[in-house]
């Protein structure tokens, strides 16, 4: 936080003290939502089956609705007139593409084989998670960590395009070709480009279009000051509501499987923990090394470490079945990712002192006392 954007008294406070009550204890609300979902899935017979009956691109309809509600407010906050400043920043775009589409999948492949050599179903599920790059929940983590909102929108859009083009090819490479070269067990992944494109269009396209139109029409009708000070605070809290609802439903769907197979969950969780830690820390360090300011380095780190769990789960279910080990590995992904990345939000906030000051336009991303509208 720079001196020209923050009152002097505020800069002396710890990071946590500068956050609102909701933001300060967000990890608690998320853990409670996870516990509530697991409890519901375990205690209410048939709840998971009922929630899974109606799906959108292989994802439960309640989860799909929660994701849309969660993403819309954040995308409505994006200043779309600033996106050109992001697309010209090669220090951000090139590292992001390399991290997401070269290093990320390769790291998950290596960790899956290192930690799960005797469990092919879980190993395959983890590799699929590594191939599904972030397009959804990472926007929330980035916003909470004071990342660059416009940069996140651009990187998520790029990941979406590459996902449609590259997911099937990378699945073939990491599950069939590379294991064959190394003398390892091979697996086929039968998923069409259209299925991936449809998932991207629904989970990113709809909230992106809604957010863009809301800003465009709102500013045109009432002006930017009204939009930023009146409308955004009203719709902002719905991102948190959508996030918590999504987590409850997600873990209710697989509550019985997760709680009844704790050893399997632990074995799947270990390589995921290593993956998230290495990807996030390495990306943050790379951002600093290439001279990015804190907001853009934070965006680089979260977009590289996050994964598109809804696509990974949909692909695993469609290809191997809802009760498969691959599907369970996909579900354990967000079980680990959610608490780890919310913890890294606090690490990112504390790391601001080690980065050069951001430009003046980044003042919107400081955690001034916005209450739950920050989400």
C-alpha positions in Angstrom: 0.0 0.0 0.0 1.5 3.3 -1.1 1.9 6.4 1.1 -0.1 8.6 -1.3 -3.1 6.3 -1.3 -3.4 5.4 2.4 -3.8 7.6 5.4 -0.6 7.6 7.5 -2.3 6.0 10.5 -3.5 3.1 8.4 -0.1 2.2 7.1 1.2 1.4 10.6 -1.6 -1.2 11.2 -1.1 -4.9 10.6 -2.5 -6.3 7.4 -5.4 -8.0 9.2 -6.3 -4.8 11.0 -6.8 -3.0 7.7 -9.4 -5.6 6.6 -13.1 -5.5 7.3 -14.6 -8.0 9.8 -15.9 -10.1 6.9 -12.6 -10.2 5.0 -10.5 -10.8 8.1 -12.4 -13.9 9.0 -13.2 -15.1 5.4 -11.2 -18.2 6.0 -13.5 -19.1 8.9 -16.6 -18.6 6.8 -15.1 -20.8 4.0 -14.1 -23.6 6.4 -17.6 -23.5 8.0 -19.1 -23.7 4.5 -16.9 -26.7 3.7 -17.8 -28.4 7.0 -21.5 -27.7 6.5 -21.4 -29.2 3.0 -19.6 -32.3 4.1 -22.0 -32.7 7.0 -25.0 -32.3 4.8 -23.7 -34.8 2.3 -23.0 -37.3 5.1 -26.1 -36.8 7.1 -28.8 -36.3 4.5 -29.3 -39.6 2.5 -29.6 -39.0 -1.2 -28.8 -35.3 -1.1 -25.8 -35.7 -3.4 -27.8 -37.6 -5.9 -30.6 -35.1 -5.9 -28.2 -32.2 -6.4 -26.4 -34.0 -9.2 -29.6 -34.9 -11.2 -29.7 -31.7 -13.1 -26.4 -30.7 -14.6 -24.9 -28.0 -16.8 -21.9 -29.3 -18.9 -21.5 -32.1 -16.4 -21.6 -29.8 -13.4 -24.5 -29.8 -10.9 -26.9 -27.0 -11.7 -26.7 -25.5 -8.1 -22.9 -25.3 -8.4 -23.3 -23.7 -11.8 -25.7 -21.1 -10.4 -23.4 -20.4 -7.5 -20.4 -19.9 -9.8 -22.3 -17.5 -11.9 -23.5 -15.5 -8.9 -20.0 -15.6 -7.4 -18.2 -14.3 -10.5 -20.6 -11.6 -11.7 -19.9 -8.9 -9.1 -16.2 -9.1 -9.5 -16.4 -8.9 -13.3 -18.8 -6.0 -12.9 -16.0 -4.1 -11.0 -13.5 -4.5 -13.8 -12.5 -1.3 -15.6 -12.7 -2.6 -19.1 -11.3 0.7 -20.5 -8.0 -0.2 -18.9 -7.5 -3.6 -20.4 -5.2 -2.3 -23.1 -2.6 -1.4 -20.5 -2.6 -5.1 -19.4 -2.4 -6.6 -22.9 0.7 -4.4 -23.6 2.5 -5.7 -20.5 4.7 -8.6 -21.8 6.3 -9.0 -18.4 2.9 -10.2 -17.2 1.5 -12.0 -20.3 4.4 -14.1 -21.3 5.2 -15.5 -17.8 1.5 -16.2 -17.3 1.3 -18.3 -20.5 4.4 -20.2 -19.7 3.4 -20.9 -16.1 -0.1 -22.0 -17.0 0.4 -24.0 -20.1 4.0 -25.4 -19.7 5.1 -25.5 -16.1 1.7 -26.0 -14.4 0.6 -29.2 -16.2 4.2 -30.6 -16.2 4.5 -30.1 -12.4 1.1 -31.7 -11.7 2.1 -34.7 -14.0 5.4 -35.1 -12.1 3.7 -34.9 -8.6 0.9 -37.2 -9.6 3.4 -39.9 -10.6 5.7 -39.2 -7.7 3.0 -39.4 -5.0 0.5 -41.8 -6.5 2.4 -44.4 -8.6 0.2 -47.2 -7.4 -3.2 -45.4 -7.7 -3.8 -44.9 -11.4 -7.4 -43.5 -11.1 -6.4 -40.8 -8.6 -3.2 -40.1 -10.5 -5.2 -39.5 -13.7 -7.7 -37.3 -11.9 -4.9 -35.1 -10.6 -3.4 -34.7 -14.0 -6.7 -33.6 -15.3 -6.9 -31.0 -12.6 -3.5 -29.8 -13.6 -4.6 -29.4 -17.2 -7.7 -27.3 -16.3 -6.3 -23.8 -15.8 -8.1 -21.2 -13.8 -11.1 -19.3 -15.1 -13.5 -18.9 -12.1 -12.8 -18.8 -8.4 -9.3 -17.4 -8.9 -11.0 -14.0 -9.6 -12.2 -14.0 -6.1 -8.8 -14.8 -4.5 -7.1 -12.2 -6.7 -9.6 -9.5 -5.7 -9.3 -10.3 -2.0 -5.5 -10.2 -2.2 -5.5 -6.7 -3.9 -4.4 -8.1 -7.2 -4.9 -6.2 -10.4 -8.5 -6.7 -11.3 -8.1 -5.8 -15.0 -5.0 -8.0 -15.4 -7.0 -10.9 -13.9 -9.8 -10.5 -16.4 -7.3 -10.6 -19.3 -5.4 -13.6 -18.0 -8.6 -15.5 -17.3 -9.8 -14.7 -20.8 -6.5 -15.9 -22.3 -6.6 -19.1 -20.2 -10.2 -19.7 -21.4 -9.1 -19.4 -25.1 -6.1 -21.7 -24.6 -8.3 -24.1 -22.6 -10.6 -24.6 -25.6 -7.6 -25.1 -28.0 -5.2 -27.0 -25.8 -7.0 -29.0 -23.2 -7.7 -32.1 -25.3 -4.2 -32.0 -26.9 -2.5 -31.7 -23.5 -4.7 -34.5 -22.1 -3.4 -36.7 -24.9 0.2 -35.6 -24.3 0.2 -36.2 -20.5 -2.0 -39.2 -20.3 -1.0 -41.2 -23.4 2.1 -39.9 -25.2 4.5 -38.9 -22.4 3.8 -42.0 -20.2 4.4 -44.1 -23.3 7.8 -42.4 -23.9 8.7 -43.0 -20.2 7.5 -46.6 -20.1 4.6 -45.7 -17.8 0.9 -46.7 -17.8 -1.1 -44.9 -20.5 -4.7 -43.6 -20.2 -7.1 -42.3 -22.8 -9.0 -39.1 -22.4 -12.0 -38.8 -24.6 -13.4 -35.3 -24.4 -14.4 -33.0 -27.3 -13.3 -29.5 -27.9 -17.0 -28.4 -27.9 -17.6 -29.8 -24.4 -14.7 -27.7 -23.1 -15.8 -24.6 -25.1 -19.3 -24.9 -23.7 -18.0 -25.1 -20.2 -15.9 -22.0 -20.7 -18.7 -20.1 -22.4 -21.1 -20.8 -19.5 -18.8 -20.3 -16.5 -16.9 -17.3 -17.9 -18.8 -16.0 -20.9 -22.1 -15.4 -19.1 -20.8 -13.5 -16.0 -18.2 -11.7 -18.2 -20.9 -10.4 -20.5 -23.2 -9.5 -17.6 -20.4 -7.6 -15.8 -19.4 -5.7 -19.0 -23.0 -4.7 -19.8 -23.7 -3.7 -16.2 -20.7 -1.3 -16.2 -21.3 0.0 -19.7 -25.0 0.7 -19.2 -24.6 1.8 -15.5 -21.9 4.4 -16.3 -23.9 5.6 -19.4 -27.1 6.0 -17.4 -25.8 7.4 -14.1 -22.1 8.1 -14.5 -18.9 6.5 -13.1 -19.1 8.0 -9.7 -22.6 6.6 -9.1 -21.6 3.3 -10.4 -18.5 3.0 -8.2 -20.0 4.4 -5.0 -23.6 3.2 -5.2 -24.1 0.2 -7.4 -20.9 -1.8 -6.8 -21.4 -1.7 -2.9 -24.9 -3.1 -3.5 -23.9 -6.0 -5.7 -20.5 -6.7 -4.2 -21.6 -8.9 -1.3 -23.3 -11.4 -3.7 -19.8 -12.7 -4.7 -19.3 -13.9 -1.1 -22.8 -15.4 -1.0 -22.2 -17.2 -4.3 -18.8 -18.4 -3.1 -20.1 -19.9 0.2 -23.2 -21.4 -1.5 -20.9 -23.0 -4.2 -18.7 -24.5 -1.5 -21.6 -25.9 0.5 -23.1 -27.6 -2.5 -19.8 -28.8 -3.9 -18.9 -30.6 -0.7 -22.4 -31.8 -0.1 -22.3 -33.6 -3.4 -19.2 -35.6 -2.4 -19.5 -35.5 1.4 -20.0 -39.2 1.8 -17.1 -40.1 -0.5 -14.7 -37.7 1.2 -15.6 -38.6 4.8 -15.7 -42.3 4.2 -12.3 -42.5 2.5 -10.0 -40.3 4.6 -6.8 -42.1 3.7 -7.4 -41.8 0.0 -8.3 -38.1 0.4 -5.0 -37.6 2.4 -3.0 -39.2 -0.4 -4.6 -37.1 -3.1 -4.2 -34.0 -0.9 -0.4 -34.2 -0.4 0.6 -33.6 -4.1 -2.0 -30.9 -4.3 -0.6 -29.1 -1.4 2.9 -29.2 -2.9 1.5 -28.1 -6.2 -0.3 -25.0 -4.9 2.6 -24.0 -2.7 5.2 -24.3 -5.5 3.1 -22.7 -8.2 2.1 -19.8 -6.1 5.4 -19.0 -4.5 7.3 -19.6 -7.7 5.0 -17.3 -9.6 5.1 -14.6 -7.0 8.9 -14.7 -7.0 9.0 -14.7 -10.8 6.7 -11.6 -10.8 9.1 -9.8 -8.5 12.1 -10.9 -10.5 10.7 -9.5 -13.8 9.8 -6.2 -12.1 6.0 -6.5 -11.7 4.4 -4.4 -8.9 2.5 -6.2 -6.2 -1.0 -6.2 -7.8 0.2 -7.7 -11.0 2.6 -10.2 -9.3 -0.3 -11.2 -7.1 -2.5 -11.7 -10.2 0.2 -13.7 -11.9 0.6 -16.0 -8.8 -3.1 -16.7 -8.3 -3.9 -17.3 -11.9 -1.0 -19.7 -12.2 -1.8 -21.6 -9.0 -5.5 -21.8 -9.4 -7.3 -24.5 -11.3 -10.6 -24.8 -13.1 -12.0 -27.4 -10.8 -15.5 -27.3 -12.4 -14.1 -28.3 -15.8 -11.9 -31.0 -14.2 -14.8 -32.5 -12.4 -17.0 -32.3 -15.4 -14.4 -34.0 -17.6 -13.7 -36.7 -15.0 -17.4 -37.5 -14.6 -18.1 -37.5 -18.3 -15.1 -39.7 -19.1 -14.8 -42.1 -16.1 -18.1 -41.8 -14.2 -19.4 -40.0 -11.2 -18.3 -42.7 -8.7 -14.8 -43.1 -10.3 -11.5 -42.4 -8.5 -10.8 -39.7 -11.2 -13.9 -37.8 -10.1 -13.0 -38.1 -6.4 -9.6 -36.6 -7.2 -11.3 -33.8 -9.0 -13.5 -33.1 -6.0 -10.5 -33.2 -3.6 -8.9 -30.5 -5.7 -11.1 -27.6 -4.4 -11.2 -29.3 -0.9 -7.5 -28.4 -0.8 -7.4 -25.4 -3.1 -10.0 -23.4 -1.2 -8.4 -23.2 2.2 -4.8 -23.1 0.8 -5.5 -20.2 -1.6 -7.5 -18.2 1.0 -4.5 -18.6 3.3 -2.3 -17.4 0.5 -4.5 -14.3 0.2 -3.2 -13.2 3.6 0.4 -14.1 2.6 0.0 -11.9 -0.5 -1.3 -9.0 1.5 1.6 -9.3 3.9 4.1 -9.4 1.0 3.3 -6.0 -0.3 6.2 -4.4 1.5 8.6 -6.4 -0.7 7.3 -5.0 -4.0 7.7 -1.6 -5.8 4.8 0.8 -5.5 2.0 0.2 -8.0 0.9 3.0 -10.3 -1.8 5.4 -9.1 -4.6 3.6 -10.9 -4.1 0.6 -8.6 -5.5 2.5 -5.6 -8.9 0.9 -6.2 -7.4 -2.5 -5.2 -6.2 -1.5 -1.8 -8.2 -3.1 1.0 -9.7 0.1 2.3 -12.6 -0.6 4.7 -15.0 -1.8 2.0 -16.7 -4.4 4.2 -18.0 -7.4 2.3 -18.2 -5.3 -0.9 -14.5 -6.1 -1.3 -15.5 -9.6 -2.4 
